[in-house]
Amino acid sequence: MDLLTAKTVVLAASAVAAGLSMLGCIGVGNGQGHVGAAAVTAVSRQPESKSNVITMLVLGDAIAESVGIYSLVISLILLYANPFLSKLG
């Protein structure tokens, strides 16, 4: 396999991998929706615990969002700073 074909294969595989890594954001959106729904339910049942619920809501959303940020970083690395291209020579 010549170098041009190898680079083409690596770039194509990297594009597919970047797209697949962004599938992690589906779970992030789903999780944040469940957290928000649970927070609304909790506040509607016990309005006096609103500050505690909001604190836990923000903390839960931050933890869930970290997975989406990691997926984005991996995709950007694969697309723009591909470590596999330097291995080809």
N, C-alpha and C positions, 0 to 999 in steps of 0.2 A: 504494500500500500504506500503510495507516495505521500509526501508531506501535505499537499493541498487537499487530498481526499481525507487524510487523517484529521486535519483542522476542521474540515467541513463536518465530519461525523461528530467531532467533539462539540462544535458549536450547536449543531442540531440537537444533540443529546442534552446539552446544557439548557437550551431553550425549553425543551420538554420538561426537564427536571425543575426549572424555575416555575413553570406553570403548575406542576404538581405540588411544589412546595407551598404555593399560594392557596391550595385547597385547605390548608390549616385555618384559613380565615373563615371558612364556613362554620367550623366548630366555635370559633370566637364569637361570631355573631349570634349563634344559637345560644351559647352560654350567657352572653350579656343580656339577651332577651329574657332568659329564665331568671336571672338575677334581678332584673328590673321588675318583672312581674311579681316575684316573691316580695320585693321591697314594697311595692304598691299594696299588695295584700296585707303585709305586716302592718303598714302604717294605717290602713283602713280599719284593721281590727283593734289596734292599740295606738291611737294618735299620740299619746303621751310619750311613747318610745321613739318618736320620730328622729331625734338626733342620733341615737344609737343605730337605728336602721340605716340612716343616710351614711353614717361613717362606714358601716359594713358594706353598703352598696358601693361606695367609692373604692374601698379596698378590694372587693371582689372583682369589680370592673378593671382595676389596674392589673390585677394578677391575670385575668383572662386576656387582657389586651397585650400582655407581654408575649404570648404565643403568636399573635398576629404580627407583632413587630419582629420577632425572630424569623418568621416565615418571609417577611419582606426583606430583611437583611440577607438571608440566604439567597433569595431570588436575585437581588441586586448584585451580590458577589458573583453568582454564576453568570449573569449577563454582562457585567461590565469589568470585573476584575477576575476573570476566570483563571483559577490556579492550574487547571489541567492543560491549558495551552502552553505554558512554560515547560511542561514535561515532554512536549513533542520535539523541542529543539529549535 
